[in-house]
Each structure stands twice: as structure tokens, then as C-alpha cells.
Amino acid sequence: MSAPRDAEPRRGRRLTSHPRCPAALSFPRAARLFGYDVLIDDTLKPWLIEVNSSPSMETDCAFDLATKAALVRDTIALVDPLPFDAAALLAVLRRRQDNSALLQRKGPSGGVSAQAGFGAGRMSAADRAQLNEDMRAILCGRRPRALGEMPAYLGAYERVAPGSASFERAMRLKLSAFKR
């Protein structure tokens, strides 16, 4: 007689990246981790073998542990996720939901702006001020890094695009290949 499915031993959790996870795809500031398998030949020329969209984060040896622990630490420091006040977020969401319901009941000219709920349209100065106040409360006064702004900590990462010498060399090489 076989054991019921629920009685099977549960496996430990593994840290992986899930490229098809809808929740991860909906966050524009989410980070993705890829694994690159590179073979280096006897002339020290690197050859890209494959790119893994969900690389293994298991640590089977001391080298794996040291390398992957540093990777995770540097990645989290690079992304620099902001702390947030869950109670403030919940209060803002409830207020916006109430405003949205009010807007639906009163119609577009009912005195409540579309941005106060989840509607479309240009944001008024009052709505912009409310949004800024809400974001300060939710993010505990911290400001997210602006698009293109360099992170405070790079760890073992190196910026390669745009603007680095490596990127510029790669672009010149790419353009020269198309001129042939």
C-alpha cells in the first residue's frame, strides 16, 4: 500500500528566478537573474554555451556557497528595495478604493477627480500633492532611485551599458559587422 500524497516528505525550498511569474512581471523595478554558462578554451577565448532564465541557486560546495551568497547580497544591495509601511499602504489603498467607488456613483463630473480613484486622465495639482504625500508615508520618507541614476552600491557588478568603455567598444564592433 502506498503512502497518501500528503504524507510524502516535503522538499526544501530553493531560491530561483521565475521568468513566467505574473507577479514578478508586473513590477517595473523587479530584478531578473540569468545564469550564463561560458566555456573558456585553451587560448582563453570565452564561448557562450547557454543562458538560463532560472539558474540553480543550490550550494553544493564551498565555492558555490561563497559565490552565490555574494551574488544574492550584491544583487539585493544593488536593487536597494525600499522599506515600506504596510499600514500606510493599506490606508492609501482603502482611501483610493473608496474614492473610486464614489467616482463611479457620482460620475465623471461628480467633484472627485479621476486620479483620486483609479481612473484615467491628467493628474491635477491637488492629486499630485496627495500622491507625493502618500508615497512619503508609504516609503517612510525615502525616495526611489530615478531612472538612469546610478545605485549607491555596485558590489561586484560593473555597469556596462550605456556609457562604459566596454559598451562603446561592443557597439562599435556591432556597427562594423553591419557595414560589411
N, C-alpha and C positions, 0 to 999 in steps of 0.2 A: 504494500500500500504506500503510495507516495504522500509526502507531506503537503498540506494545503499551501497555496501560493503565498499567503500571508506569513507562513512560518519560515519561508526561505530567508537566509541571512541577508541583511541589507548591506550593500557595498558602501564604502566611504565616499564622501563627496570629493570630486576633483574640480580644480579650477580650470575652466576652459572658456574660450570666447565662442559665442554662438552667433554666427553671422545672420541666421534666419530668425532670430528672436525679435518679434514685433516690438517689444518694449524697448530694446536697445536701438532699433532703427528709428524710433520716434523722438529720440533725444539728439538734437543737433550737436551737442557738446560731448556726446559719448565717444569713448575711445575704442578702437578696434585693435586687436593684437593678431598679427600674422606671423607664421613661422616660415623662415626661408631656409631651405636645405641647399647648401653650397658645397661643391666638391672642389678642392684645390689640387691641381695636378703637380707633377714633378718640376714644372717651370714656375710654380707659384701663381699660375693663372687660375682665377676663380671661375667656376662653371655653375650656373644656377640650375639645380636639378628640379625643384618644385617649390611652390608657395602653398602653405597650409593655412586655410582660413580659420581653423580651430586647432591650434597646436597643443600638443600634450604639455601639461604643466606638472606632470608627475616628477618626483625627485627620487631616482633610483640609486644615485651615487652622490658623493660629496660635491663633485663638480656641478651636477645638476642643481643641487640644493643652493650652492653659492651663486651660481649664475641666475637661476630663476628667481631666487629671493631678491637679488639686486634688481632684476628686471621689473618685478612687481613693485618694489619700493620706489624705484626711479620713475616708473610709469604713473603711480599714484601721485608722487610729488610733482611730476610734470603737468598732469591734468589739474592738480590742485583743486579737488572738489570742495566747494564752499559748504560750510556748516549751514544748516537752516533750522528755523524754529518751526517745528511741526504744528504747534498750537496756532501760531500766527498764520501759517499757510492754510490751515483748516478754517480759520476765521475769515480770511480773504475769500476762499472758495465758497464758503456759505453765503457771504455777502454778495458775491458776484452771481451766484445761483439765484438768490432772492431777487436781485436787480434784473436778471434775465427773465425770470418769471413775471415780474412786474411789467417789464417792457412788452412781453408777449400779451399780457392782459390789456395794457393801455394802448398798444400800437406804437408805431414809429414816432408819432408826434405827441406822445403822452408825457413828455417832460423828463424822461430818463434817457440819457444818451445810449447809443448802441454799444459803445466801448465799456460802459459800466457793467453790462452783462457780457454775453459772448457774441454779440452781433458784429456786423461789418461796418465799415465807414471810417472816415478820418477821425483821429483822436482829438478831442478838444483839449484846451489848456488845463481845464479842471480835471479831466480824465487822466491826462499825462501826469499831473501833480499827484493824483491819487495812486496811480501805478507806481511812481517813484517812491511814495511813502510806503506802499505795500511791499515793494521789493526790499527797501531798507529794513522793514520789520521782519520779513521772511528770512533774509540773508544776514541778519544780525549786524547790519551796517557795512558788510563787506561788498565790494564791487567785483563782478565777474571780469575776467580778463577780456579786453576788447579784441575783436577780430584782427589778426596780424600782430598783436602785441606779444613780445617775447615773454615766455614764462620766467619766473624768478629763479627757478632751479631746473637745470637740464640733466643733471646726473651724468650718466654715460651716453646720453643721447647727443647727437650733433645735428644742428639744423642744416639741411641740405637743399631746401627749396623754399622760396626763391631767395636769391641774393648771395649764396655762398659760392666760393670759387669752384667747388665740386659741381654744383648745379650749373654754373655758367659753362664749364668745360663739357658737361653732358649735353647741354643744349646746343653748343657749337658742333659737337660730334653728330648729334641727331640731325641738325640742319644740313651738315655736309653730306650726310647719307642721302638726303632727299634731292640734293643738287646733282647727283650722278645720273 
